[in-house]
Amino acid sequence: MGAVTLTNVTKTYDEGKVLAVDDVSLSVEPGELFGLIGPDGAGKSTLFRILTTVLLADNGTATVDGYDVVKDYRAIRKTVGYMPGRFSLYQDLTVEENLTFFATLFGTTIRENYDLIKDIYEQIEPFKTRRAGKLSGGMKQKLALCCALIHKPTVLFLDEPTTGVDVVSRREFWAMLKRLKQQGITILVSTPYMDEAVLCERIALIQTGQLLSVDTPQNIVNAYAGQLFAARADSIPHALTEIRQFDPVRSSYAFGDTIHVTFRDDNEQNQQQLTQYLQQKGHTNVAVTAITPTIEDRFIQLMTKDTSS
């Protein structure tokens, strides 16, 4: 059995009017660093709340470390660590007071579990007398992670832990997760950032409560159907409007300073014809090149059901 399992889990809100999780089945292996990837409102937080026994599912079953989330909720609460999306520690308590409080809840101490949190705690220890509400975003993140780890959980749930923090703090945070994984902890991370997906061993792409794909990041990219092209021009917004009116194009969307394009067929002339078409429309510095897709491209393809090659 996996460290975490979900079987046909469904959850609705507002008396069944809003479907948040739609018949989700999933298994996460012990010691795995697993990512749940999707935009806001995709159902990530709802799944985490079900698995951490904060919410009850309408249908289906789920287990954590072999414990049923309904029948064995007390055991699960002792064995998991949970870091919610919003900073939820006590803002008026100091760093050390927050850690001591959470350690006491689990009948332990900071000293007993120092070996697990040492790398993280050393970064926030200089601020141990500062109130949590006065910490920077990156320091709040580290404190919340320490509190989630203070009782040596076997499974760690991190709900969008890097949202709202700077790039350096994001990088540091993922480095900390890699070190935690080496200690045998099963880690589930949810994030809306597609660039973080490649840092996980396996990922699940989720949208409107449904799983679109579950695999390794590389396998998900490899499953991209068809050839992807990047179009460039001096005016991306105007070029995008023109491209969408070009009949051979199947899909097109802005992607950074380019437009990602797929065609309805594999005609070798498509690339050249699109270049000429944009030039005829008055666009300058036009270039259309074949590129390797990203996880975000595959996500968009699955989301729009544009999977024909």
Secondary structure, DSSP 4 states (H G I P E B T S, - for coil): --SEEEEEEEEEETTTTEEEEEEEEEEE-TT-EEEEE--TTSSHHHHHHHHTTSS--SEEEEEETTEETTTTHHHHHHHEEEE-SS--S-TTSBHHHHHHHHHHHTT--TTTTHHHHHHHHHHHGGGTTSBGGGS-HHHHHHHHHHHHHTT--SEEEEESTTTTS-HHHHHHHHHHHHHHHTTT-EEEEEES-GGGGGGSSEEEEEETTEEEEEE-HHHHHHT--S-EEEEE-S-HHHHHHHHTT-TTEEEEEEETTEEEEEESS--TTHHHHHHHHHHHTT--S-EEEEE---HHHHHHHHHTT----
